[in-house]
Amino acid sequence: MAVADQQLAQSWQGLGALPEMDDQQFARWVDLLERRTGMAMPSERKSFLVTSVGLRMREIGFDDFDAYYRHLVSGVAGNLEWAALVDRLTVHETRFFRDPCAVAYVVDQVLPRLVAAGSRELNLWSVGCATGEEVYTLAMAVADAVSTYPEPPHFGVTGTDISLHALSVGRHGTYARRRMHDIPQDKREAYCEELPGGNRFRVTGALRRRVGFAQMNVLDAPRAPSLRMDVIYCQNLLIYFDQERRRAIVDGLARHLRPEGTLVLGAGELVRGPPEGLVRAREAGDVLAFRRPVQ
Ligand SMILES: C[S@@+](CC[C@H](N)C(=O)[O-])C[C@H]1O[C@@H](n2cnc3c(N)ncnc32)[C@H](O)[C@@H]1O
């Protein structure tokens, strides 16, 4: 059993038994989740789904999975409740500088290339940003890198996620103090402020002004108006989708890259062949990255 599943199992022990979910009901929930979020929920994760859905429905006064399902799929109240449930069903595990090689690739190779090509404004996008650590990681690294240019280009980092709760943590930019240890010391000193009490720290206001957060279902990326990004950073999100969805997602993200822009994925998150219109960035070495060539 995964750690998250174990924690959930422990948390409902005090609440009494949840109702059974039969195979037909399970299939209906899996279908709803798959249609609305694209997330695959294999039968091995049935207990996770039953516990997460069961706990949430109990919290708002439902005792029966079918009644809760009907509530979710009807009306405005259902839409609001859907946001709360999705928050429970998604995994928000993340940390600062989770993939230092990918970050180094962005600042040491992608940015100089963009600046050399004349970019004066750099737009980066963290897709599936969870609670914002990835957004601030990119912002810290890019802020340091651009400060070395005689005329530093302007930059901004946008984080998007399906979970409203995760996004609100990111917007606030306040984290447990122990998480600071993932941040290299020079950046800790430059961009983090310890809060009174000693248990928490906040990303500095100057850095927070460089970032923005918005809710976006990555499945909607193919239909969204083009965002003309310089860097799209998407790690540890594709793993929740089947191969067909992954392909559609990366093709959808690729549409939002400007010429010379780069898509960075997590190691091993490759879908067959490069995303539509992109070529593999060979100089990235072990980092899985693709670039939109200049026409
Ligand atoms: C494991 S976290 C990855 C966080 C960060 N990218 C990292 O690598 O540390 C995956 C995130 O993807 C988000 N997510 C899952 N399905 C999504 C969807 N359909 N659209 C947008 N975000 C989604 C989850 O809410 C979660 O915050």
The ligand as an SDF file (V2000), in Angstrom:
LIG
                    3D

 27 29  0  0  0  0  0  0  0  0999 V2000
    3.0210   14.9090   -7.9810 C   0  0  0  0  0  0  0  0  0  0  0  0
    2.5170   16.5680   -8.2470 S   0  0  0  0  0  0  0  0  0  0  0  0
    3.9130   17.1820   -9.1590 C   0  0  0  0  0  0  0  0  0  0  0  0
    4.3670   18.5180   -8.6560 C   0  0  0  0  0  0  0  0  0  0  0  0
    5.5960   19.1010   -9.3610 C   0  0  0  0  0  0  0  0  0  0  0  0
    5.4100   19.2300  -10.7700 N   0  0  0  0  0  0  0  0  0  0  0  0
    6.8330   18.2930   -9.0810 C   0  0  0  0  0  0  0  0  0  0  0  0
    7.3310   17.6190   -9.9830 O   0  0  0  0  0  0  0  0  0  0  0  0
    7.3180   18.3120   -7.9450 O   0  0  0  0  0  0  0  0  0  0  0  0
    1.2830   16.3650   -9.5360 C   0  0  0  0  0  0  0  0  0  0  0  0
    0.3400   17.5560   -9.6300 C   0  0  0  0  0  0  0  0  0  0  0  0
   -0.4460   17.4160  -10.8060 O   0  0  0  0  0  0  0  0  0  0  0  0
   -1.7360   17.9150  -10.5460 C   0  0  0  0  0  0  0  0  0  0  0  0
   -2.7090   17.3810  -11.5080 N   0  0  0  0  0  0  0  0  0  0  0  0
   -3.2330   16.1350  -11.5760 C   0  0  0  0  0  0  0  0  0  0  0  0
   -4.1050   16.0460  -12.5800 N   0  0  0  0  0  0  0  0  0  0  0  0
   -4.1250   17.2650  -13.1900 C   0  0  0  0  0  0  0  0  0  0  0  0
   -4.8260   17.7940  -14.2990 C   0  0  0  0  0  0  0  0  0  0  0  0
   -5.6910   17.0540  -14.9990 N   0  0  0  0  0  0  0  0  0  0  0  0
   -4.5990   19.0880  -14.6380 N   0  0  0  0  0  0  0  0  0  0  0  0
   -3.7160   19.8430  -13.9410 C   0  0  0  0  0  0  0  0  0  0  0  0
   -3.0290   19.3990  -12.8630 N   0  0  0  0  0  0  0  0  0  0  0  0
   -3.2270   18.1180  -12.5010 C   0  0  0  0  0  0  0  0  0  0  0  0
   -2.0140   17.4840   -9.1200 C   0  0  0  0  0  0  0  0  0  0  0  0
   -3.0280   18.2800   -8.5150 O   0  0  0  0  0  0  0  0  0  0  0  0
   -0.6440   17.6370   -8.4750 C   0  0  0  0  0  0  0  0  0  0  0  0
   -0.5220   18.8590   -7.8170 O   0  0  0  0  0  0  0  0  0  0  0  0
  1  2  1  0
  2  3  1  0
  2 10  1  0
  3  4  1  0
  4  5  1  0
  5  6  1  0
  5  7  1  0
  7  8  2  0
  7  9  1  0
 10 11  1  0
 11 12  1  0
 11 26  1  0
 12 13  1  0
 13 14  1  0
 13 24  1  0
 14 15  1  0
 14 23  1  0
 15 16  2  0
 16 17  1  0
 17 18  1  0
 17 23  2  0
 18 19  1  0
 18 20  2  0
 20 21  1  0
 21 22  2  0
 22 23  1  0
 24 25  1  0
 24 26  1  0
 26 27  1  0
M  CHG  2   2   1   9  -1
M  END
$$$$
